[in-house]
Amino acid sequence: MLFNKNLGGRIMNTMIMIEINNGTYDEWKKSFDELADIRDQFSRNAKVGKVDDHTAIVVVDVFDPAGMMAAFGSDEAKKIAEDMGVVRTPFKLQAMG
């Protein structure tokens, strides 16, 4: 975990595996992009990779984990996840060595 005083403290480098069971990567990515303003409230430097048509990997620096959990729990995020059958599996990344 990094420390950045400009962002109020610790930054958690996080990877989230996104499984899309009722839709495609392109449909999910469109909704992901539309929620950029919300993500900016708790994270920065999001990078998205397409694994296949039903799986994505997101790597992001989270500076407000509680804000991230609140965003995932919002009505809008819940509706998108439910409609698309999205399953999120987060992983905390750390430096090797």
C-alpha positions in Angstrom: 0.0 0.0 0.0 1.4 3.4 -0.9 1.0 6.6 1.0 0.1 9.9 -0.7 -0.5 13.0 1.5 -2.2 14.8 -1.5 -5.0 12.2 -1.5 -5.4 12.1 2.2 -3.4 9.0 3.1 -3.0 5.4 1.9 -3.6 4.3 -1.6 -4.6 0.7 -2.2 -3.6 -0.8 -5.5 -6.6 -3.0 -6.4 -7.4 -5.5 -9.1 -11.0 -6.4 -9.7 -12.1 -9.3 -11.9 -15.4 -8.6 -13.5 -17.5 -11.5 -14.7 -20.3 -10.5 -17.0 -22.9 -13.3 -17.0 -25.8 -11.5 -18.8 -24.2 -9.2 -21.4 -20.9 -8.5 -23.1 -17.7 -6.8 -22.3 -18.6 -3.9 -24.7 -22.0 -3.4 -22.9 -20.3 -3.5 -19.5 -17.5 -1.2 -20.6 -20.0 1.4 -21.8 -21.6 1.6 -18.4 -18.2 1.5 -16.7 -17.1 4.6 -18.7 -20.4 6.4 -17.9 -19.6 6.1 -14.2 -16.2 7.7 -14.4 -17.2 10.7 -12.3 -18.4 8.4 -9.5 -15.1 6.4 -9.6 -13.1 9.7 -9.4 -14.5 10.2 -5.9 -12.7 7.2 -4.5 -10.0 6.1 -7.0 -7.6 7.1 -9.8 -5.7 5.6 -12.7 -8.2 3.0 -13.6 -7.0 0.6 -16.3 -9.3 -1.9 -17.9 -8.4 -5.0 -19.8 -10.7 -7.3 -21.8 -10.1 -10.9 -21.1 -12.9 -12.2 -23.3 -16.5 -11.3 -24.2 -17.7 -12.0 -20.6 -14.7 -11.1 -18.4 -12.7 -7.9 -17.7 -9.9 -7.0 -15.3 -9.8 -3.5 -13.7 -6.7 -2.3 -12.0 -7.1 0.9 -10.0 -5.6 3.0 -7.2 -8.2 3.3 -4.4 -7.7 6.1 -2.0 -11.2 5.8 -0.3 -12.1 2.1 0.1 -15.3 3.0 2.0 -16.3 5.2 -0.9 -15.7 2.4 -3.3 -17.9 0.1 -1.3 -20.6 2.7 -1.1 -20.4 3.2 -4.9 -20.7 -0.5 -5.5 -23.7 -0.5 -3.2 -25.5 2.4 -4.9 -28.8 1.8 -6.5 -27.3 2.6 -10.0 -24.4 0.2 -9.6 -26.6 -2.5 -8.1 -29.0 -2.2 -11.1 -26.2 -2.5 -13.6 -24.7 -5.4 -11.8 -28.0 -7.2 -11.5 -29.1 -6.5 -15.1 -25.8 -7.7 -16.5 -25.2 -10.5 -14.0 -21.9 -8.9 -12.9 -19.8 -10.6 -10.3 -16.9 -8.5 -8.9 -14.0 -10.2 -7.2 -11.5 -7.7 -5.7 -7.8 -8.4 -5.0 -5.4 -6.1 -3.1 -2.1 -5.9 -5.0 1.3 -5.4 -3.5 4.8 -5.0 -4.6 6.8 -8.1 -5.3 9.9 -8.8 -3.4 
